[in-house]
Amino acid sequence: MGCLALSLAAPPLGVFLVLRRMSLTADVLAHGILPGVAVGFLVAGLSVPAMAAGGLVAGLAVAVGAGALSRVTGGREDASLAALYLVALAAGVALISWRGGAVELTSLLFGSVLGVDDAALLLMAGSATVTLPALALAWRPLVLECFDPGFAQAVGARGAAWHLGFLALVVLNLLAAFQALGTLMAVGLMMLPAIAARHWARQVGGMVYAAVGLAVLASVGGLLLSFHEDLPAGPAVVLVAGGLWALSVVLGPVEGFVAKLRRRHLEG
């Protein structure tokens, strides 16, 4: 049920990240929350509220800090994100290893279905409950920013405010996913279905529907694979999502390999 909640909320955000050419930003933020999760673990053990609060602060700090650093230093924002991502990942692993063992480290990095308790389920459902109405409210400004940022700026769409709010939703969904999928794998359920969805639809709305459907299939299939083959839940879900992406690249009606061959054959 938790993964189904994530499948409803996270892939639409992934679609906008793909359209805005920010696909790797989600990966950076997923690693950026790790130090905050680690601090919450040091303070309160495997307490979901404590780890979620720490991760939220750390993720927002990385998202805002990268932009601030690029403006202050004049450098590229992607370079600042890469630097913060590497430091955050190393710091998080070091903090968890300092007070925890291999079991806690593996659970936080790769997820554990057995670790999903009532608090984790409430976090997943709560993030979906917040994300979907917020995304509906921000839909038009986000679409406008994706396809015509110059016009959005000319009409005073307050792109910076929408951008920060959008990144906050991304951080929230990555936090909701870490208990089941782990901080390293949480981004997979957000991005792989979104990347695959472009092969099934041309309109933004169609991409979102396709991404959600693929994420649901990946969640159910991945958890079944995890159970029957005794694999960690996070990697299993991401592997199934990766398989669906590969299938989409080959069979998808929009720019899929088979569709292109058929079109060339008809044109020839």
C-alpha positions in Angstrom: 0.0 0.0 0.0 2.9 2.3 0.7 4.4 1.7 -2.7 1.1 2.3 -4.4 0.8 5.7 -2.6 4.3 6.5 -3.8 3.4 5.4 -7.3 0.6 8.0 -7.4 2.6 11.0 -6.3 6.3 10.5 -7.3 6.1 9.7 -11.0 4.2 12.9 -12.0 7.1 14.9 -10.3 9.5 12.8 -12.3 7.7 13.7 -15.6 8.3 17.4 -14.8 11.9 16.8 -13.9 12.4 15.0 -17.3 10.6 17.8 -19.2 12.8 20.4 -17.4 16.0 18.4 -18.1 16.6 18.0 -14.4 16.5 14.2 -14.3 19.7 14.0 -12.3 18.5 16.5 -9.7 16.3 13.9 -8.1 19.3 11.6 -7.7 21.3 14.4 -6.1 18.4 15.2 -3.7 17.9 11.6 -2.8 21.5 11.4 -1.7 21.3 14.8 -0.1 18.7 13.7 2.4 21.0 11.0 3.8 22.9 13.1 6.4 19.6 14.4 7.8 18.3 10.8 8.0 21.6 9.8 9.7 21.3 12.5 12.3 17.7 11.5 13.0 19.0 7.9 13.4 21.7 9.0 15.8 19.2 11.0 17.9 16.2 8.6 18.0 17.3 5.3 16.4 15.1 3.9 13.6 12.3 6.4 14.3 10.5 7.4 11.1 9.4 10.9 12.3 13.0 11.8 13.5 14.7 10.5 10.4 12.0 12.2 8.1 12.5 15.5 9.9 16.2 15.4 9.6 16.0 14.3 5.9 13.6 17.1 5.0 15.9 19.7 6.5 19.0 18.2 4.7 17.2 17.8 1.4 15.9 21.4 1.4 19.4 22.6 2.4 20.9 20.9 -0.6 18.2 22.1 -3.0 18.5 25.7 -1.9 22.3 25.6 -1.2 23.2 24.6 -4.7 21.4 27.5 -6.2 22.8 29.9 -3.6 26.4 28.7 -4.2 26.1 29.0 -7.9 24.9 32.6 -7.6 27.5 33.6 -5.1 30.5 32.0 -6.8 29.3 32.4 -10.4 29.7 28.7 -11.1 27.3 26.3 -12.6 24.4 25.0 -10.5 25.0 21.4 -11.6 28.6 21.5 -10.4 27.4 22.7 -7.0 24.8 20.0 -6.8 27.5 17.4 -7.7 29.8 18.6 -4.9 27.0 18.7 -2.3 25.8 15.3 -3.4 29.2 13.7 -2.9 29.8 15.3 0.5 26.2 14.5 1.7 26.5 10.9 0.7 29.9 10.4 2.4 28.8 12.2 5.5 25.5 10.2 5.7 27.3 6.8 5.3 30.0 7.8 7.9 27.4 8.9 10.5 25.3 5.8 10.1 28.4 3.5 10.3 29.6 5.4 13.4 26.6 4.4 15.6 24.9 1.7 13.6 25.9 -1.6 12.1 25.8 -3.2 8.7 22.1 -4.0 9.1 21.0 -0.4 9.8 23.2 0.9 7.0 21.9 -1.6 4.4 18.3 -0.9 5.5 18.6 2.9 5.1 20.5 2.7 1.9 18.5 0.0 0.1 15.2 -0.2 2.0 13.4 -2.9 3.9 9.8 -4.0 3.5 9.8 -5.3 7.1 10.8 -1.8 8.2 7.6 -0.3 6.9 5.5 0.3 10.0 2.4 2.4 10.6 4.5 5.6 10.9 6.1 4.9 7.5 2.8 4.2 5.9 1.4 7.4 7.2 4.4 9.3 5.8 3.9 7.7 2.4 0.1 8.4 2.4 0.6 11.9 3.8 3.2 12.8 1.1 0.8 11.7 -1.6 -2.1 13.6 0.0 0.1 16.8 0.0 1.7 16.3 -3.4 -1.3 15.6 -5.6 -3.3 18.8 -4.7 -0.2 20.9 -4.7 0.8 19.6 -8.1 -2.7 20.3 -9.4 -2.4 23.9 -8.1 1.0 24.3 -9.7 0.3 22.4 -13.0 -0.1 25.3 -15.3 2.9 27.3 -14.1 5.1 24.2 -14.2 4.0 23.4 -17.7 4.6 26.9 -18.8 8.1 26.9 -17.2 8.9 23.7 -19.1 7.9 24.8 -22.6 8.1 28.6 -22.6 10.1 30.0 -19.6 10.5 33.4 -21.4 6.8 33.9 -21.7 6.3 32.7 -18.1 8.8 35.4 -16.9 7.2 38.0 -19.1 3.7 37.4 -17.5 5.1 37.4 -14.0 4.6 33.7 -13.2 7.0 33.8 -10.3 9.0 30.9 -11.6 11.5 30.9 -8.7 8.8 30.4 -6.1 7.1 27.6 -8.1 10.6 26.0 -8.6 11.4 25.9 -4.9 8.0 24.6 -4.1 8.4 21.9 -6.7 11.8 20.9 -5.3 10.2 20.7 -1.8 7.7 18.2 -3.2 10.5 16.2 -4.7 12.3 16.1 -1.4 9.1 15.1 0.5 8.4 12.2 -1.9 12.0 10.9 -1.7 11.7 11.0 2.1 8.5 9.1 2.0 10.1 6.4 -0.2 13.3 5.8 1.8 11.9 3.4 4.4 10.7 0.9 1.8 13.2 1.6 -1.0 16.2 3.1 0.7 17.8 6.5 0.1 19.8 5.1 -2.8 16.8 3.5 -4.6 14.0 5.9 -3.8 14.7 8.0 -6.9 14.1 4.9 -9.1 10.4 4.8 -8.6 10.2 8.6 -9.4 12.4 8.7 -12.5 12.3 5.4 -14.4 8.5 5.4 -15.0 8.7 9.1 -15.9 11.5 8.4 -18.4 9.6 5.5 -19.9 6.3 7.4 -20.1 7.6 9.6 -23.0 7.4 6.5 -25.2 3.7 6.1 -24.5 2.2 9.6 -24.8 3.0 13.0 -26.3 0.9 15.2 -24.0 2.0 16.0 -20.5 -1.2 14.6 -19.0 -0.8 11.4 -20.9 2.8 11.1 -19.8 1.7 11.4 -16.2 -1.0 8.7 -16.5 1.5 6.4 -18.2 4.2 7.1 -15.6 1.8 6.3 -12.7 0.6 3.1 -14.4 4.2 1.9 -15.0 5.1 2.8 -11.4 2.3 0.7 -10.0 3.4 -2.3 -12.2 7.0 -1.8 -11.0 5.9 -1.6 -7.3 3.8 -4.8 -7.4 6.3 -6.7 -9.6 9.3 -5.6 -7.6 7.8 -6.6 -4.3 6.8 -10.0 -5.7 10.3 -10.4 -7.0 11.8 -9.3 -3.7 9.6 -11.9 -1.8 10.2 -14.9 -4.1 13.9 -14.3 -4.8 14.9 -13.0 -1.4 16.1 -9.7 -2.8 16.2 -6.2 -1.1 12.9 -4.4 -1.9 14.5 -1.2 -3.3 16.7 -2.8 -5.9 13.9 -5.3 -6.9 11.4 -2.5 -7.5 14.0 -0.5 -9.5 15.0 -3.5 -11.5 11.4 -4.1 -12.6 11.0 -0.4 -13.4 14.2 -0.6 -15.5 12.8 -3.6 -17.3 9.6 -1.7 -18.1 11.7 1.3 -19.3 13.6 -1.1 -21.7 10.3 -2.5 -22.9 9.0 1.0 -23.5 12.1 1.9 -25.5 11.6 -1.1 -27.8 7.7 -1.3 -28.0 6.5 2.2 -27.1 4.3 3.8 -29.8 6.1 7.2 -29.4 9.7 7.1 -30.7 10.0 3.4 -29.8 12.4 1.2 -31.7 9.7 -0.9 -33.3 7.5 2.1 -34.1 10.4 3.8 -35.8 11.1 0.7 -37.9 7.5 0.4 -38.9 7.4 4.1 -39.9 10.5 3.8 -42.0 9.1 0.7 -43.7 5.8 2.5 -44.5 7.7 5.5 -45.8 10.0 3.3 -47.9 
